[in-house]
Amino acid sequence: MKLEMLGVDGNGGPCYLGTGCFHRRDALCGKKYCKELKINRAEVNDKTKIEESAVVIEETCKVLASCTYEQNKQWGKEMGLKYGFPVEDGITGLSIQCQGWRSVYTNPERKGFTGLGPTTLLQTLIQQKRWSEGHLQAFLSKYCPLLYGHKKIPLKLQLSYCPHNMWAANSLPTLYIVAVPSLCLLRGISLFPKISSPWVIPFVYVAFAHRAYSLGEFLWLGGTLKGWCNLQRIWVFKRTTSYLFGFFDTILKLFGFSEQVFALTAKVADEDVSERYEREVMEFGASSPMFSIIATLALLNLFCLVGTPLKKVIVKDTNMVEVLDQFGLQILGCCLLVMINLPVYQALFFRRDNGRLPPSTTYQSMIIALLACAIAIY
């Protein structure tokens, strides 16, 4: 996030992400930027300072804090935070920038804001679903940065909003990458050039260069190898669950088949959950459709990785060298996915604490994964 904000800062100013942010009062009240707004606040406060009693101030504050204060006013539309979207911070920041205001990123060594985040995987996925759903809704509304920001902010800043807006849509190609190559491997369908072919070089270069660059950035920012590996796991988990659910929920809302629901995330954890969180142990511990998808995809890749050599070498008596030459990249991709899902296998079969996956999820995911493998073979 630090590196991303530095990049967006160079494109015209970082997005408003809802926390750790200072706003100019004029900007948040919907005023357009102009040089005349650069006034001395101290002088204005001295001139407008009025002596009032504590009773009057108390009554004024009650009216300001009431739920009816915003009725028949421009709050939530032209003033303050924009209403109607789960990601009100994103469209509010876009609106402020389109009014001519410039945002600046600063990251002091001493943190000015601290807060609590989800400590369990399920709560993290629910939060990511809400964010991805809200970003896609904004992209499909009048607040699409390419339309709303046209001729108001630079094109490169408009494009900086798009990766967040397309989080939910990215679930479909990610789901394809995670499932289809492994099933094709089990079926015996080659999707990439042979290892002995020179055409394999671009595929290998793109895969390894991208991962190496990502790891280098993470270490440069003070991260660890274990932290980077966990980041890749979360990247796969949220794209195959949170973003997928967010995508379909947005489509259903768009066609009027469902209504918008704001899902809250709990940020207070039990003592044993907090202890596992401090030890960087992934917390499952509950039944959820999201966990069923994660477990099914994890077992699917494991079954495909184990089943391919059994089918090719033992059953069909194929030379292992030929198998590696023809399916080398697919086998490597399947191995990487199995390594990414190691915490899932531990939660399915080895862990005995309350953070493991429930047996019902284990049985359900095994049945679905075996069924998918059987269909791929026959």
Buried (B, 14 or more C-beta within 10 A) or exposed (E): EEEBBEEBBEBBBBBBBBEEBEBEEBBBEBBEBEEEBEEEEEEEEEEEEEEEEEEEEEEEEEEEEEEEEBEEEEBBEEBBBBEBBBBBBBBBBBBBBBBBBEBEBEEEEEEEEEEEEBBBBBBBBBBBBBBBBBBBBBBBBEBBBEEBBEEBBBBEBBEBBEEBBBBBBBBEEBBEBBBEBBBBBBBBEBEBBBBEEEEBEEEBEEBEEEEEEBBEBBEEEEBEEEEBBBEBBBEBBBBBBBBBBBBBBBBEBEEEEEEEEEEEBEEEBEEEBEEBBEEEBBBBBBBBEBBBBBBBBBBBBBBBBEBBBEBBBEEEEBEEEEBBBBBBBBBBBBEBBBEBBEBBBBBBEEBEBEBBBBEEBBEBBBEBBBEBBEEBEE
